[in-house]
Amino acid sequence: MESKILDILESICGTDEIRSDRDINLFDAGLMDSLGLTELLIGIEEQLGIEIAPTEISREDFDTPNKIIEY
Amino acid sequence: MDRIPETHTFLNTLNYMYAYSMYLFFDFAGYSLLAVGTSYILGVKTPDNFNLPFISRDIKEFWNRWHISLSTWFRDFIYTRFVMLSMKKKWFKSRFTSSYIAYIIIMGAMGIWHGTEKHYIIYGLYHALLIILTDYLQRKSNWYRRMKSTRVYKAVSVAVTFNLICIGFLIFSGYPF
């Protein structure tokens, strides 16, 4: 699951920095914005079958690769 | 003596724009903090509604710093859901089309949320336009990519964004209409 999440993240953010720095704050670094987060939720739903409602999570839950994997 | 001049000369309007923007911020952020403080005394941690909005480098950042309760609501309940739905059902060729239409919807709704007077609607659509332009230019411009980490760019973009915000508030005040 971890590798699938990283794959999705890499294709959304367009860089593999997310693999090397798992604690990088994606929003602060400009790698993700609202659209990116939306695509991430879609990716997780389609590839992992896990449905996460946008209102379920806050930005703090999802702002680094590690936090996403943990969730 | 009239504190707020009746005649809308360019200079008067400029003056009004900055004065009104400051008034709006201090008033709004002030009473939001009143709510935060009062609720905290009662044991409830209400999140902050403003986070240094005028240091924003672009209008997208601004909306993460101004009236956070409202913009977060619009983002989570309407923007994300609309984009997810339109992407799953493949309504548009490009995900950016989904995103931009969603911005028009939420910013338009935000305008109307303030009232149905035309200056509120124009205010909402004005911000929709700014967000779309900002996002588009940031994606496409190589100049932006090169300049964005320089100190000059950061300083100038804060100043430009501040003025764009104030123009928005001038519209919001209804003064020019």
gemmi code that builds the backbone of each chain (N, CA, C; Angstrom):
import gemmi

chains = {
    "A": [
        ("MET", (0.841, -1.212, 0.000), (0.000, 0.000, 0.000), (0.868, 1.251, 0.000)),
        ("GLU", (1.960, 1.164, 0.785), (2.837, 2.328, 0.870), (3.379, 2.702, -0.503)),
        ("SER", (3.783, 1.669, -1.263), (4.385, 1.990, -2.564), (3.352, 2.542, -3.533)),
        ("LYS", (2.096, 2.044, -3.421), (1.056, 2.571, -4.308), (0.797, 4.045, -4.002)),
        ("ILE", (0.748, 4.369, -2.700), (0.511, 5.763, -2.324), (1.630, 6.644, -2.865)),
        ("LEU", (2.872, 6.155, -2.720), (3.993, 6.950, -3.214), (3.933, 7.109, -4.728)),
        ("ASP", (3.487, 6.044, -5.413), (3.337, 6.155, -6.869), (2.332, 7.242, -7.230)),
        ("ILE", (1.186, 7.202, -6.557), (0.149, 8.196, -6.836), (0.683, 9.604, -6.563)),
        ("LEU", (1.342, 9.736, -5.405), (1.883, 11.052, -5.038), (2.892, 11.545, -6.063)),
        ("GLU", (3.741, 10.609, -6.508), (4.766, 11.031, -7.446), (4.151, 11.534, -8.741)),
        ("SER", (3.089, 10.857, -9.207), (2.508, 11.301, -10.477), (1.744, 12.605, -10.310)),
        ("ILE", (1.192, 12.852, -9.128), (0.484, 14.111, -8.921), (1.473, 15.265, -8.758)),
        ("CYS", (2.526, 15.016, -7.962), (3.449, 16.104, -7.655), (4.514, 16.282, -8.729)),
        ("GLY", (4.683, 15.278, -9.568), (5.635, 15.402, -10.653), (7.089, 15.337, -10.228)),
        ("THR", (7.354, 14.802, -9.043), (8.739, 14.718, -8.604), (8.899, 13.530, -7.662)),
        ("ASP", (10.116, 12.934, -7.632), (10.251, 11.813, -6.700), (10.850, 12.250, -5.369)),
        ("GLU", (10.856, 13.573, -5.215), (11.312, 14.120, -3.930), (10.455, 13.566, -2.792)),
        ("ILE", (9.212, 13.232, -3.134), (8.305, 12.761, -2.086), (8.731, 11.404, -1.552)),
        ("ARG", (9.544, 10.694, -2.356), (10.030, 9.408, -1.866), (11.229, 9.611, -0.952)),
        ("SER", (12.080, 10.562, -1.335), (13.313, 10.742, -0.572), (13.061, 11.515, 0.714)),
        ("ASP", (12.150, 12.476, 0.657), (11.868, 13.242, 1.874), (10.437, 12.981, 2.310)),
        ("ARG", (10.278, 12.029, 3.242), (8.926, 11.620, 3.606), (8.229, 12.585, 4.545)),
        ("ASP", (8.993, 13.563, 5.028), (8.354, 14.491, 5.959), (8.225, 15.879, 5.370)),
        ("ILE", (8.395, 15.956, 4.061), (8.289, 17.266, 3.431), (6.836, 17.715, 3.462)),
        ("ASN", (6.613, 18.981, 3.813), (5.246, 19.481, 3.828), (4.842, 19.811, 2.394)),
        ("LEU", (3.952, 18.998, 1.849), (3.611, 19.084, 0.436), (2.986, 20.414, 0.047)),
        ("PHE", (2.159, 20.960, 0.952), (1.485, 22.204, 0.602), (2.439, 23.373, 0.675)),
        ("ASP", (3.266, 23.394, 1.741), (4.228, 24.486, 1.872), (5.235, 24.482, 0.736)),
        ("ALA", (5.608, 23.297, 0.298), (6.628, 23.204, -0.743), (6.050, 23.478, -2.124)),
        ("GLY", (4.750, 23.708, -2.183), (4.145, 24.001, -3.480), (3.974, 22.780, -4.362)),
        ("LEU", (4.133, 21.589, -3.766), (3.998, 20.373, -4.563), (2.536, 19.957, -4.723)),
        ("MET", (1.739, 20.362, -3.737), (0.322, 19.994, -3.805), (-0.525, 21.214, -3.497)),
        ("ASP", (-1.686, 21.254, -4.148), (-2.656, 22.277, -3.761), (-4.008, 21.567, -3.665)),
        ("SER", (-5.082, 22.340, -3.616), (-6.397, 21.705, -3.453), (-6.675, 20.694, -4.544)),
        ("LEU", (-6.264, 21.029, -5.765), (-6.510, 20.117, -6.877), (-5.717, 18.836, -6.668)),
        ("GLY", (-4.465, 18.989, -6.231), (-3.622, 17.825, -5.986), (-4.211, 16.919, -4.926)),
        ("LEU", (-4.704, 17.537, -3.854), (-5.295, 16.737, -2.782), (-6.506, 15.976, -3.292)),
        ("THR", (-7.302, 16.654, -4.128), (-8.478, 15.994, -4.711), (-8.056, 14.799, -5.545)),
        ("GLU", (-7.015, 15.002, -6.358), (-6.544, 13.892, -7.189), (-6.015, 12.749, -6.335)),
        ("LEU", (-5.396, 13.103, -5.213), (-4.889, 12.074, -4.312), (-6.037, 11.232, -3.764)),
        ("LEU", (-7.117, 11.907, -3.364), (-8.270, 11.174, -2.831), (-8.871, 10.260, -3.888)),
        ("ILE", (-8.913, 10.772, -5.124), (-9.446, 9.944, -6.213), (-8.525, 8.746, -6.439)),
        ("GLY", (-7.212, 8.996, -6.458), (-6.239, 7.930, -6.678), (-6.337, 6.847, -5.613)),
        ("ILE", (-6.451, 7.291, -4.362), (-6.554, 6.323, -3.258), (-7.826, 5.509, -3.402)),
        ("GLU", (-8.902, 6.175, -3.807), (-10.164, 5.452, -3.934), (-10.105, 4.450, -5.073)),
        ("GLU", (-9.545, 4.890, -6.204), (-9.542, 4.000, -7.372), (-8.532, 2.875, -7.242)),
        ("GLN", (-7.352, 3.180, -6.659), (-6.317, 2.154, -6.646), (-6.275, 1.339, -5.372)),
        ("LEU", (-6.750, 1.910, -4.283), (-6.699, 1.158, -3.035), (-8.085, 0.805, -2.534)),
        ("GLY", (-9.114, 1.332, -3.224), (-10.473, 1.027, -2.818), (-10.884, 1.649, -1.500)),
        ("ILE", (-10.097, 2.634, -1.039), (-10.439, 3.268, 0.239), (-11.100, 4.607, -0.031)),
        ("GLU", (-12.337, 4.738, 0.440), (-13.060, 5.984, 0.202), (-12.833, 6.945, 1.360)),
        ("ILE", (-12.255, 8.091, 1.050), (-12.049, 9.099, 2.094), (-12.803, 10.345, 1.687)),
        ("ALA", (-13.773, 10.738, 2.490), (-14.535, 11.945, 2.161), (-13.662, 13.169, 2.403)),
        ("PRO", (-13.778, 14.169, 1.535), (-12.917, 15.352, 1.722), (-13.128, 16.038, 3.063)),
        ("THR", (-14.304, 15.882, 3.638), (-14.554, 16.538, 4.904), (-14.066, 15.732, 6.095)),
        ("GLU", (-13.607, 14.503, 5.793), (-13.160, 13.624, 6.872), (-11.780, 14.025, 7.385)),
        ("ILE", (-10.972, 14.540, 6.464), (-9.586, 14.818, 6.827), (-9.317, 16.320, 6.829)),
        ("SER", (-8.339, 16.699, 7.615), (-7.909, 18.097, 7.582), (-6.565, 18.138, 6.878)),
        ("ARG", (-6.151, 19.334, 6.486), (-4.871, 19.470, 5.796), (-3.723, 18.923, 6.634)),
        ("GLU", (-3.823, 19.099, 7.947), (-2.729, 18.629, 8.807), (-2.582, 17.119, 8.766)),
        ("ASP", (-3.690, 16.413, 8.496), (-3.600, 14.946, 8.458), (-2.838, 14.482, 7.226)),
        ("PHE", (-2.795, 15.335, 6.200), (-2.335, 14.868, 4.899), (-1.179, 15.670, 4.334)),
        ("ASP", (-0.484, 16.443, 5.177), (0.468, 17.334, 4.508), (1.867, 16.775, 4.267)),
        ("THR", (2.178, 15.588, 4.794), (3.463, 14.995, 4.421), (3.229, 13.564, 3.942)),
        ("PRO", (4.157, 13.032, 3.124), (3.970, 11.654, 2.640), (3.806, 10.658, 3.789)),
        ("ASN", (4.596, 10.842, 4.843), (4.482, 9.906, 5.971), (3.108, 9.931, 6.619)),
        ("LYS", (2.577, 11.138, 6.754), (1.266, 11.251, 7.401), (0.187, 10.588, 6.556)),
        ("ILE", (0.319, 10.712, 5.239), (-0.671, 10.104, 4.355), (-0.634, 8.590, 4.508)),
        ("ILE", (0.588, 8.053, 4.495), (0.737, 6.601, 4.617), (0.178, 6.118, 5.949)),
        ("GLU", (0.476, 6.891, 6.983), (0.000, 6.529, 8.314), (-1.517, 6.502, 8.407)),
        ("TYR", (-2.134, 7.457, 7.724), (-3.590, 7.523, 7.790), (-4.209, 6.311, 7.105)),
    ],
    "B": [
        ("MET", (-17.310, 68.282, 9.607), (-16.450, 67.881, 8.478), (-16.736, 66.426, 8.110)),
        ("ASP", (-16.798, 66.197, 6.826), (-17.076, 64.847, 6.346), (-15.824, 63.982, 6.415)),
        ("ARG", (-15.866, 62.909, 7.195), (-14.702, 62.030, 7.250), (-14.566, 61.252, 5.948)),
        ("ILE", (-15.688, 60.740, 5.483), (-15.653, 59.989, 4.231), (-16.201, 60.887, 3.136)),
        ("PRO", (-15.351, 61.302, 2.212), (-15.785, 62.267, 1.197), (-16.902, 61.718, 0.327)),
        ("GLU", (-17.819, 62.613, -0.037), (-18.942, 62.191, -0.865), (-18.520, 61.987, -2.305)),
        ("THR", (-17.643, 62.877, -2.777), (-17.272, 62.795, -4.192), (-16.222, 61.705, -4.408)),
        ("HIS", (-16.483, 60.862, -5.414), (-15.587, 59.724, -5.664), (-14.483, 60.083, -6.635)),
        ("THR", (-13.587, 60.969, -6.214), (-12.447, 61.236, -7.091), (-11.484, 60.061, -6.988)),
        ("PHE", (-10.525, 60.019, -7.889), (-9.573, 58.904, -7.878), (-8.842, 58.838, -6.537)),
        ("LEU", (-8.392, 59.982, -6.072), (-7.645, 60.013, -4.822), (-8.515, 59.620, -3.630)),
        ("ASN", (-9.749, 60.109, -3.635), (-10.662, 59.732, -2.552), (-10.917, 58.239, -2.542)),
        ("THR", (-11.084, 57.700, -3.756), (-11.366, 56.268, -3.866), (-10.174, 55.453, -3.388)),
        ("LEU", (-8.993, 55.885, -3.764), (-7.773, 55.188, -3.339), (-7.660, 55.193, -1.819)),
        ("ASN", (-7.892, 56.370, -1.265), (-7.831, 56.541, 0.176), (-8.841, 55.623, 0.864)),
        ("TYR", (-10.068, 55.662, 0.312), (-11.142, 54.844, 0.874), (-10.788, 53.377, 0.800)),
        ("MET", (-10.188, 52.974, -0.317), (-9.859, 51.571, -0.527), (-8.957, 51.036, 0.579)),
        ("TYR", (-7.868, 51.759, 0.862), (-6.942, 51.262, 1.889), (-7.537, 51.379, 3.290)),
        ("ALA", (-8.241, 52.484, 3.516), (-8.829, 52.666, 4.845), (-9.882, 51.598, 5.111)),
        ("TYR", (-10.717, 51.361, 4.097), (-11.777, 50.367, 4.260), (-11.196, 48.983, 4.465)),
        ("SER", (-10.134, 48.669, 3.718), (-9.514, 47.345, 3.845), (-9.007, 47.117, 5.260)),
        ("MET", (-8.373, 48.131, 5.823), (-7.870, 47.995, 7.191), (-9.019, 47.877, 8.178)),
        ("TYR", (-10.038, 48.716, 7.959), (-11.215, 48.667, 8.830), (-11.830, 47.278, 8.796)),
        ("LEU", (-12.002, 46.745, 7.586), (-12.636, 45.438, 7.435), (-11.836, 44.360, 8.144)),
        ("PHE", (-10.516, 44.395, 7.928), (-9.671, 43.369, 8.533), (-9.731, 43.427, 10.061)),
        ("PHE", (-9.496, 44.616, 10.603), (-9.456, 44.700, 12.065), (-10.804, 44.370, 12.687)),
        ("ASP", (-11.869, 44.813, 12.037), (-13.206, 44.534, 12.545), (-13.481, 43.033, 12.533)),
        ("PHE", (-13.284, 42.435, 11.373), (-13.616, 41.045, 11.156), (-12.702, 40.112, 11.962)),
        ("ALA", (-11.385, 40.330, 11.828), (-10.448, 39.483, 12.565), (-10.642, 39.678, 14.063)),
        ("GLY", (-10.963, 40.918, 14.432), (-11.185, 41.220, 15.834), (-12.343, 40.449, 16.414)),
        ("TYR", (-13.490, 40.505, 15.734), (-14.593, 39.772, 16.353), (-14.472, 38.263, 16.200)),
        ("SER", (-13.726, 37.827, 15.192), (-13.444, 36.388, 15.119), (-12.621, 35.959, 16.324)),
        ("LEU", (-11.652, 36.795, 16.699), (-10.830, 36.466, 17.867), (-11.652, 36.504, 19.149)),
        ("LEU", (-12.640, 37.405, 19.181), (-13.547, 37.446, 20.329), (-14.222, 36.082, 20.496)),
        ("ALA", (-14.664, 35.549, 19.354), (-15.328, 34.248, 19.401), (-14.355, 33.162, 19.840)),
        ("VAL", (-13.126, 33.217, 19.315), (-12.121, 32.210, 19.678), (-11.843, 32.271, 21.171)),
        ("GLY", (-11.637, 33.496, 21.677), (-11.317, 33.652, 23.089), (-12.450, 33.222, 24.001)),
        ("THR", (-13.650, 33.672, 23.673), (-14.798, 33.347, 24.525), (-15.036, 31.849, 24.560)),
        ("SER", (-14.965, 31.226, 23.381), (-15.214, 29.786, 23.363), (-14.127, 29.043, 24.124)),
        ("TYR", (-12.894, 29.571, 24.068), (-11.796, 28.901, 24.765), (-11.991, 28.949, 26.270)),
        ("ILE", (-12.518, 30.094, 26.730), (-12.826, 30.182, 28.157), (-13.825, 29.116, 28.553)),
        ("LEU", (-14.706, 28.811, 27.618), (-15.726, 27.803, 27.912), (-15.265, 26.400, 27.568)),
        ("GLY", (-13.993, 26.274, 27.190), (-13.437, 24.945, 26.955), (-13.507, 24.449, 25.531)),
        ("VAL", (-13.911, 25.333, 24.610), (-14.001, 24.911, 23.209), (-12.890, 25.587, 22.408)),
        ("LYS", (-12.136, 24.777, 21.650), (-11.039, 25.381, 20.879), (-11.482, 25.695, 19.460)),
        ("THR", (-12.014, 26.881, 19.286), (-12.398, 27.321, 17.948), (-11.146, 27.665, 17.161)),
        ("PRO", (-11.027, 27.181, 15.926), (-9.825, 27.510, 15.158), (-9.801, 28.982, 14.753)),
        ("ASP", (-8.597, 29.493, 14.540), (-8.449, 30.883, 14.112), (-9.046, 31.088, 12.734)),
        ("ASN", (-9.566, 32.278, 12.509), (-10.218, 32.569, 11.238), (-9.310, 33.333, 10.276)),
        ("PHE", (-8.222, 33.872, 10.808), (-7.300, 34.661, 9.991), (-5.880, 34.285, 10.362)),
        ("ASN", (-5.017, 34.303, 9.379), (-3.627, 33.955, 9.652), (-2.711, 34.852, 8.840)),
        ("LEU", (-2.492, 36.064, 9.322), (-1.616, 37.017, 8.642), (-1.939, 37.113, 7.150)),
        ("PRO", (-3.182, 37.475, 6.810), (-3.575, 37.424, 5.397), (-2.756, 38.322, 4.480)),
        ("PHE", (-2.215, 39.414, 5.016), (-1.555, 40.352, 4.103), (-0.107, 40.012, 3.794)),
        ("ILE", (0.393, 38.906, 4.343), (1.727, 38.493, 3.899), (1.613, 37.489, 2.748)),
        ("SER", (0.394, 37.282, 2.275), (0.187, 36.308, 1.191), (0.944, 36.701, -0.055)),
        ("ARG", (1.581, 35.716, -0.677), (2.337, 36.000, -1.899), (1.459, 35.907, -3.133)),
        ("ASP", (0.336, 35.252, -3.034), (-0.568, 35.252, -4.169), (-1.981, 35.052, -3.643)),
        ("ILE", (-2.930, 35.189, -4.526), (-4.323, 35.194, -4.092), (-4.770, 33.814, -3.615)),
        ("LYS", (-4.089, 32.767, -4.073), (-4.445, 31.430, -3.582), (-4.062, 31.302, -2.117)),
        ("GLU", (-2.868, 31.817, -1.796), (-2.422, 31.764, -0.405), (-3.353, 32.613, 0.469)),
        ("PHE", (-3.779, 33.760, -0.103), (-4.672, 34.647, 0.634), (-5.876, 33.877, 1.145)),
        ("TRP", (-6.475, 33.059, 0.297), (-7.674, 32.361, 0.710), (-7.409, 31.247, 1.728)),
        ("ASN", (-6.134, 30.937, 1.964), (-5.820, 30.046, 3.082), (-5.606, 30.842, 4.362)),
        ("ARG", (-5.598, 32.185, 4.212), (-5.296, 33.010, 5.384), (-6.448, 33.935, 5.800)),
        ("TRP", (-7.467, 34.073, 4.963), (-8.555, 35.023, 5.222), (-9.866, 34.276, 5.330)),
        ("HIS", (-10.611, 34.572, 6.390), (-11.930, 33.980, 6.581), (-11.834, 32.464, 6.370)),
        ("ILE", (-10.913, 31.882, 7.124), (-10.536, 30.495, 6.936), (-11.725, 29.552, 7.109)),
        ("SER", (-12.603, 29.891, 8.046), (-13.754, 29.011, 8.267), (-14.592, 28.897, 6.998)),
        ("LEU", (-14.816, 30.027, 6.346), (-15.662, 30.017, 5.156), (-14.967, 29.353, 3.979)),
        ("SER", (-13.702, 29.722, 3.749), (-13.034, 29.185, 2.562), (-12.792, 27.690, 2.703)),
        ("THR", (-12.516, 27.235, 3.928), (-12.331, 25.803, 4.130), (-13.635, 25.066, 3.858)),
        ("TRP", (-14.723, 25.643, 4.304), (-16.013, 25.004, 4.068), (-16.276, 24.864, 2.573)),
        ("PHE", (-16.085, 25.978, 1.845), (-16.311, 25.921, 0.407), (-15.391, 24.920, -0.269)),
        ("ARG", (-14.153, 24.874, 0.186), (-13.200, 23.968, -0.432), (-13.568, 22.514, -0.181)),
        ("ASP", (-13.856, 22.170, 1.073), (-14.126, 20.771, 1.407), (-15.485, 20.296, 0.914)),
        ("PHE", (-16.489, 21.174, 1.001), (-17.825, 20.702, 0.671), (-18.178, 20.862, -0.794)),
        ("ILE", (-17.656, 21.896, -1.444), (-18.067, 22.091, -2.824), (-16.921, 21.851, -3.805)),
        ("TYR", (-15.780, 22.532, -3.606), (-14.697, 22.420, -4.573), (-14.253, 20.983, -4.766)),
        ("THR", (-13.850, 20.337, -3.676), (-13.287, 18.997, -3.795), (-14.315, 18.015, -4.326)),
        ("ARG", (-15.548, 18.127, -3.841), (-16.561, 17.184, -4.302), (-16.892, 17.387, -5.768)),
        ("PHE", (-16.970, 18.647, -6.213), (-17.265, 18.901, -7.620), (-16.144, 18.357, -8.497)),
        ("VAL", (-14.896, 18.642, -8.099), (-13.768, 18.184, -8.914), (-13.705, 16.664, -8.942)),
        ("MET", (-13.938, 16.035, -7.786), (-13.904, 14.571, -7.755), (-14.985, 13.997, -8.663)),
        ("LEU", (-16.183, 14.543, -8.567), (-17.284, 14.034, -9.374), (-17.016, 14.238, -10.860)),
        ("SER", (-16.555, 15.437, -11.212), (-16.357, 15.729, -12.631), (-15.192, 14.929, -13.203)),
        ("MET", (-14.221, 14.600, -12.364), (-13.110, 13.806, -12.866), (-13.495, 12.341, -12.994)),
        ("LYS", (-14.244, 11.840, -12.001), (-14.678, 10.441, -12.087), (-15.581, 10.224, -13.281)),
        ("LYS", (-16.474, 11.202, -13.519), (-17.415, 11.028, -14.617), (-16.880, 11.591, -15.920)),
        ("LYS", (-15.655, 12.068, -15.884), (-14.992, 12.565, -17.079), (-15.796, 13.604, -17.839)),
        ("TRP", (-16.293, 14.584, -17.110), (-17.063, 15.637, -17.760), (-16.189, 16.531, -18.634)),
        ("PHE", (-14.935, 16.720, -18.220), (-14.066, 17.646, -18.940), (-12.789, 16.937, -19.339)),
        ("LYS", (-12.168, 17.446, -20.412), (-10.933, 16.807, -20.869), (-9.799, 17.033, -19.881)),
        ("SER", (-9.761, 18.248, -19.342), (-8.616, 18.578, -18.502), (-9.039, 18.745, -17.047)),
        ("ARG", (-8.195, 18.240, -16.126), (-8.541, 18.402, -14.711), (-8.515, 19.865, -14.310)),
        ("PHE", (-7.777, 20.678, -15.090), (-7.738, 22.097, -14.769), (-9.057, 22.767, -15.117)),
        ("THR", (-9.719, 22.283, -16.151), (-11.052, 22.811, -16.450), (-11.983, 22.554, -15.271)),
        ("SER", (-11.912, 21.314, -14.751), (-12.723, 20.998, -13.561), (-12.418, 21.971, -12.450)),
        ("SER", (-11.120, 22.141, -12.209), (-10.682, 22.997, -11.104), (-11.166, 24.426, -11.299)),
        ("TYR", (-11.002, 24.958, -12.522), (-11.350, 26.361, -12.742), (-12.854, 26.582, -12.658)),
        ("ILE", (-13.622, 25.641, -13.192), (-15.072, 25.798, -13.083), (-15.497, 25.727, -11.622)),
        ("ALA", (-14.840, 24.821, -10.886), (-15.148, 24.721, -9.452), (-14.846, 26.037, -8.744)),
        ("TYR", (-13.741, 26.693, -9.120), (-13.421, 27.979, -8.501), (-14.499, 29.007, -8.796)),
        ("ILE", (-14.998, 29.022, -10.032), (-16.044, 29.986, -10.362), (-17.284, 29.712, -9.513)),
        ("ILE", (-17.594, 28.417, -9.374), (-18.767, 28.061, -8.574), (-18.590, 28.511, -7.123)),
        ("ILE", (-17.459, 28.151, -6.522), (-17.344, 28.472, -5.100), (-17.162, 29.953, -4.851)),
        ("MET", (-16.395, 30.629, -5.704), (-16.203, 32.056, -5.455), (-17.482, 32.825, -5.765)),
        ("GLY", (-18.200, 32.391, -6.777), (-19.484, 33.018, -7.062), (-20.441, 32.832, -5.890)),
        ("ALA", (-20.462, 31.597, -5.375), (-21.322, 31.317, -4.216), (-20.886, 32.140, -3.016)),
        ("MET", (-19.571, 32.283, -2.865), (-19.057, 33.065, -1.755), (-19.527, 34.507, -1.845)),
        ("GLY", (-19.519, 35.036, -3.064), (-19.992, 36.399, -3.248), (-21.445, 36.524, -2.822)),
        ("ILE", (-22.262, 35.621, -3.326), (-23.690, 35.672, -3.026), (-23.953, 35.409, -1.552)),
        ("TRP", (-23.080, 34.602, -0.944), (-23.214, 34.335, 0.497), (-23.224, 35.638, 1.288)),
        ("HIS", (-22.447, 36.639, 0.798), (-22.394, 37.914, 1.507), (-23.646, 38.734, 1.278)),
        ("GLY", (-24.324, 38.488, 0.172), (-25.527, 39.264, -0.120), (-25.810, 39.204, -1.604)),
        ("THR", (-27.028, 39.558, -1.984), (-27.356, 39.427, -3.402), (-27.132, 40.719, -4.174)),
        ("GLU", (-26.611, 41.753, -3.485), (-26.311, 42.985, -4.206), (-25.238, 42.728, -5.234)),
        ("LYS", (-25.298, 43.469, -6.337), (-24.389, 43.135, -7.430), (-22.919, 43.285, -7.050)),
        ("HIS", (-22.582, 44.184, -6.134), (-21.157, 44.317, -5.827), (-20.610, 43.100, -5.089)),
        ("TYR", (-21.476, 42.367, -4.403), (-20.999, 41.137, -3.768), (-20.736, 40.051, -4.807)),
        ("ILE", (-21.619, 39.999, -5.795), (-21.452, 39.000, -6.840), (-20.200, 39.310, -7.657)),
        ("ILE", (-20.009, 40.580, -7.957), (-18.813, 40.974, -8.705), (-17.563, 40.653, -7.894)),
        ("TYR", (-17.631, 40.889, -6.586), (-16.517, 40.572, -5.692), (-16.146, 39.097, -5.799)),
        ("GLY", (-17.153, 38.231, -5.723), (-16.894, 36.793, -5.818), (-16.253, 36.423, -7.148)),
        ("LEU", (-16.836, 36.920, -8.227), (-16.316, 36.564, -9.544), (-14.936, 37.177, -9.784)),
        ("TYR", (-14.715, 38.340, -9.208), (-13.388, 38.962, -9.295), (-12.345, 38.027, -8.699)),
        ("HIS", (-12.634, 37.465, -7.536), (-11.682, 36.551, -6.911), (-11.542, 35.258, -7.695)),
        ("ALA", (-12.649, 34.792, -8.273), (-12.559, 33.586, -9.108), (-11.579, 33.836, -10.251)),
        ("LEU", (-11.739, 34.990, -10.887), (-10.863, 35.337, -12.000), (-9.409, 35.415, -11.557)),
        ("LEU", (-9.160, 36.040, -10.426), (-7.782, 36.166, -9.929), (-7.169, 34.801, -9.644)),
        ("ILE", (-7.951, 33.933, -9.012), (-7.415, 32.611, -8.675), (-7.074, 31.833, -9.941)),
        ("ILE", (-8.000, 31.869, -10.908), (-7.781, 31.127, -12.148), (-6.554, 31.659, -12.873)),
        ("LEU", (-6.450, 32.975, -12.981), (-5.300, 33.569, -13.661), (-4.008, 33.218, -12.945)),
        ("THR", (-4.030, 33.322, -11.620), (-2.831, 33.008, -10.844), (-2.404, 31.561, -11.068)),
        ("ASP", (-3.353, 30.660, -10.964), (-3.015, 29.257, -11.125), (-2.477, 28.987, -12.527)),
        ("TYR", (-3.158, 29.547, -13.529), (-2.755, 29.329, -14.912), (-1.351, 29.866, -15.164)),
        ("LEU", (-1.104, 31.105, -14.720), (0.212, 31.712, -14.947), (1.297, 30.960, -14.195)),
        ("GLN", (1.016, 30.530, -12.988), (2.033, 29.817, -12.219), (2.385, 28.485, -12.858)),
        ("ARG", (1.412, 27.886, -13.516), (1.713, 26.609, -14.168), (2.490, 26.817, -15.456)),
        ("LYS", (2.122, 27.856, -16.211), (2.654, 27.989, -17.559), (3.903, 28.854, -17.671)),
        ("SER", (4.121, 29.711, -16.686), (5.167, 30.700, -16.901), (6.542, 30.216, -16.450)),
        ("ASN", (7.487, 30.210, -17.385), (8.845, 29.835, -17.022), (9.509, 30.926, -16.213)),
        ("TRP", (9.098, 32.159, -16.543), (9.601, 33.288, -15.783), (9.265, 33.107, -14.311)),
        ("TYR", (8.051, 32.691, -14.019), (7.640, 32.483, -12.634), (8.493, 31.418, -11.974)),
        ("ARG", (8.705, 30.317, -12.718), (9.500, 29.225, -12.165), (10.898, 29.689, -11.775)),
        ("ARG", (11.454, 30.549, -12.623), (12.807, 31.034, -12.342), (12.819, 32.014, -11.193)),
        ("MET", (11.800, 32.877, -11.145), (11.849, 33.995, -10.206), (11.291, 33.695, -8.820)),
        ("LYS", (10.516, 32.646, -8.695), (9.668, 32.545, -7.495), (10.420, 32.416, -6.186)),
        ("SER", (11.688, 31.968, -6.222), (12.370, 31.881, -4.942), (13.266, 33.080, -4.660)),
        ("THR", (13.269, 34.056, -5.579), (14.121, 35.228, -5.333), (13.456, 36.170, -4.338)),
        ("ARG", (14.303, 36.920, -3.628), (13.774, 37.831, -2.601), (12.965, 38.945, -3.234)),
        ("VAL", (13.424, 39.405, -4.385), (12.713, 40.498, -5.052), (11.310, 40.056, -5.425)),
        ("TYR", (11.240, 38.875, -6.039), (9.922, 38.394, -6.445), (9.007, 38.260, -5.241)),
        ("LYS", (9.529, 37.676, -4.170), (8.687, 37.465, -2.990), (8.160, 38.798, -2.464)),
        ("ALA", (9.016, 39.792, -2.380), (8.581, 41.093, -1.857), (7.559, 41.748, -2.775)),
        ("VAL", (7.854, 41.738, -4.070), (6.950, 42.388, -5.018), (5.609, 41.672, -5.071)),
        ("SER", (5.640, 40.343, -5.004), (4.369, 39.627, -5.106), (3.492, 39.860, -3.884)),
        ("VAL", (4.125, 40.052, -2.713), (3.313, 40.385, -1.533), (2.638, 41.736, -1.749)),
        ("ALA", (3.414, 42.709, -2.278), (2.855, 44.044, -2.503), (1.748, 44.013, -3.552)),
        ("VAL", (1.980, 43.293, -4.637), (0.975, 43.216, -5.697), (-0.282, 42.528, -5.175)),
        ("THR", (-0.086, 41.419, -4.472), (-1.235, 40.683, -3.943), (-2.020, 41.557, -2.979)),
        ("PHE", (-1.292, 42.291, -2.131), (-1.972, 43.169, -1.178), (-2.887, 44.139, -1.908)),
        ("ASN", (-2.393, 44.723, -2.992), (-3.207, 45.680, -3.727), (-4.378, 45.027, -4.431)),
        ("LEU", (-4.162, 43.831, -4.950), (-5.270, 43.118, -5.573), (-6.358, 42.813, -4.542)),
        ("ILE", (-5.912, 42.464, -3.331), (-6.860, 42.195, -2.255), (-7.655, 43.459, -1.931)),
        ("CYS", (-6.947, 44.579, -1.831), (-7.621, 45.833, -1.477), (-8.607, 46.248, -2.549)),
        ("ILE", (-8.246, 46.022, -3.816), (-9.192, 46.322, -4.892), (-10.443, 45.474, -4.706)),
        ("GLY", (-10.238, 44.219, -4.341), (-11.384, 43.338, -4.072), (-12.264, 43.900, -2.966)),
        ("PHE", (-11.630, 44.394, -1.896), (-12.415, 44.943, -0.790), (-13.133, 46.212, -1.198)),
        ("LEU", (-12.523, 46.975, -2.098), (-13.180, 48.190, -2.564), (-14.480, 47.821, -3.274)),
        ("ILE", (-14.403, 46.774, -4.101), (-15.611, 46.278, -4.768), (-16.618, 45.836, -3.712)),
        ("PHE", (-16.108, 45.087, -2.740), (-16.945, 44.527, -1.678), (-17.671, 45.622, -0.896)),
        ("SER", (-17.017, 46.763, -0.724), (-17.607, 47.833, 0.079), (-18.785, 48.479, -0.614)),
        ("GLY", (-18.831, 48.330, -1.953), (-19.916, 48.945, -2.689), (-19.653, 50.398, -3.026)),
        ("TYR", (-18.523, 50.916, -2.594), (-18.200, 52.341, -2.773), (-18.201, 52.796, -4.223)),
        ("PRO", (-17.609, 51.997, -5.143), (-17.575, 52.483, -6.522), (-18.917, 52.421, -7.253)),
        ("PHE", (-19.934, 51.817, -6.636), (-21.167, 51.598, -7.395), (-22.254, 52.598, -7.071)),
    ],
}
model = gemmi.Model(1)
for chain_id, residues in chains.items():
    chain = gemmi.Chain(chain_id)
    for i, (resn, *xyz) in enumerate(residues, 1):
        res = gemmi.Residue()
        res.name, res.seqid = resn, gemmi.SeqId(i, " ")
        for name, pos in zip(("N", "CA", "C"), xyz):
            atom = gemmi.Atom()
            atom.name, atom.element = name, gemmi.Element(name[0])
            atom.pos, atom.b_iso = gemmi.Position(*pos), 0.0
            res.add_atom(atom)
        chain.add_residue(res)
    model.add_chain(chain)
structure = gemmi.Structure()
structure.add_model(model)
structure.setup_entities()
